[in-house]
């Protein structure tokens, strides 16, 4: 079996010319599970045309997730909101169906993507302050999705929709090129241990997927209270040739061309612990 795996890796490497942008072979358990499924074929079949049998297109789409699904606490109110309110705001993930913002919101207002809505405080506050902007949020954790759904309902907000799905796949499969006026990624998981840095969301591979979805002149606004991640963010964003920094290094204020980011618990924690907080605002040129 190991020999078969080795041949698959060699074949994949030859197809991608060594540029495994969406797949870290040694660390991706889903990849190995996929190989096990494929390897159920007979040895003779397995040896025939590996590139065809393994479905190279599926392999290309695999990526290391920037989140780890854990069964966390969810309140009764959040669980009720998931059942009763989420259907009012959810855009189901469908790899074969592009998201139509005009049809969804009934207008052609600017469209901003927020990745990682958390419990929804910031998302709802920004949406309430800017009814002239449409927001789509990606969040995978049940408690956060339930909390955000409840906030949207309680605040009677009509300009927010939710993808309860992996943001990388939503961006890759459902967003049209040149459709976004802005992107918010506020306080993503810093994955503090060095061996986990590959899981950080803001990386070169993800930018290659995301930037084409942004209109010319659209902004990218990210924030973190973890200095090491701030350094990586600045390095990765600065290396993207189609983006320019609107400031020298970090932004002096947590704002971008459309909105001002509200103060969050991460700001407060960073200030309390002396970590600081860094916002970066880039624009597509």
Residue, then its C-alpha position, 0 to 999 in steps of 0.5 A: x500500500x505504501x508503494x501505491x501511495x508513493x506512486x500517487x505522490x510522484x504522479x501528483x507532483x509531476x502533474x503540479x510540477x511540484x507546486x502543491x498550493x492547495x495540498x500538503x501531502x504529509x499533513x492532510x488526513x483527508x488526502x489519505x482517506x481519499x487515497x484509501x477509497x481509491x485504493x479499494x480498486x484491484x492492484x492492476x486497476x490501481x496501476x493504470x493511469x494514476x492521473x485519471x483514477x485519482x481524479x486530479x481535479x479533486x486533489x487540486x481542490x483539497x486544502x488544509x482547513x484553517x479551523x478545527x471542528x470541535x463540539x463546543x457549547x451551544x445555548x438553547x437560544x442559539x440552537x433554537x435560532x439555528x432551527x428557526x431563524x438561520x433559514x431566513x439568512x442562510x445561503x446553502x453551499x453549492x459548488x455548482x451554483x454561483x452566488x447571485x447578490x442582486x437576486x439575494x438582496x434585491x439591489x446592487x449595493x456594494x458587497x463585502x465578504x466577512x470570513x469568520x463572524x464569530x458570535x456575530x457582534x461585529x458583523x451585526x454592528x457594522x451591518x446596522x451602521x451601514x444599511x447601504x452595504x450588503x454583507x455575506x458572512x462565512x462561519x462554520x461553528x454552530x454557536x456562532x451561526x446561531x448567535x448571528x442569526x438571532x442578532x440579525x433577527x432581533x435587530x431586523x437587519x436585511x443586508x446580511x446573509x450567512x454561509x455556514x461553510x468553509x470560506x475557502x470553498x465558498x470563495x473558490x466555488x460560489x463567488x464570481x470574479x470581480x464581485x466583491x467590494x471589500x473583504x473582512x477577516x478580523x482576528x482569525x485563529x492565529x494557530x500559535x504553534x509553529x507546526x500549525x502555522x500552515x493552517x493560518x487562513x491568510x496565506x499565499x494560496x488563499x490570496x490566489x483564490x480570493x483576489x480575483x473575486x475582488x473588484x479593482x479598487x476593492x479593499x482587503x481588511x484584516x486584523x489580529x492581536x497576535x504579533x507573529x501572525x501580524x508579521x506574516x499577514x503583512x509579508x503575504x499581503x505585501x508579496x501579492x502584486x495586485x494589492x497595495x498597502x494603504x498605509x506604511x505597515x499597519x493601519x493607524x486606525x481600524x478602518x477601511x474605505x467603507x467602514x470602521x471596525x468596532x472595538x472587539x473583545x480581542x482588542x480588549x484582551x490584546x490591550x490587557x495582555x500587552x499584545x497590541x492589535x494590528x489592522x492591515x488595509x490593502x487595495x486591489x490595483 
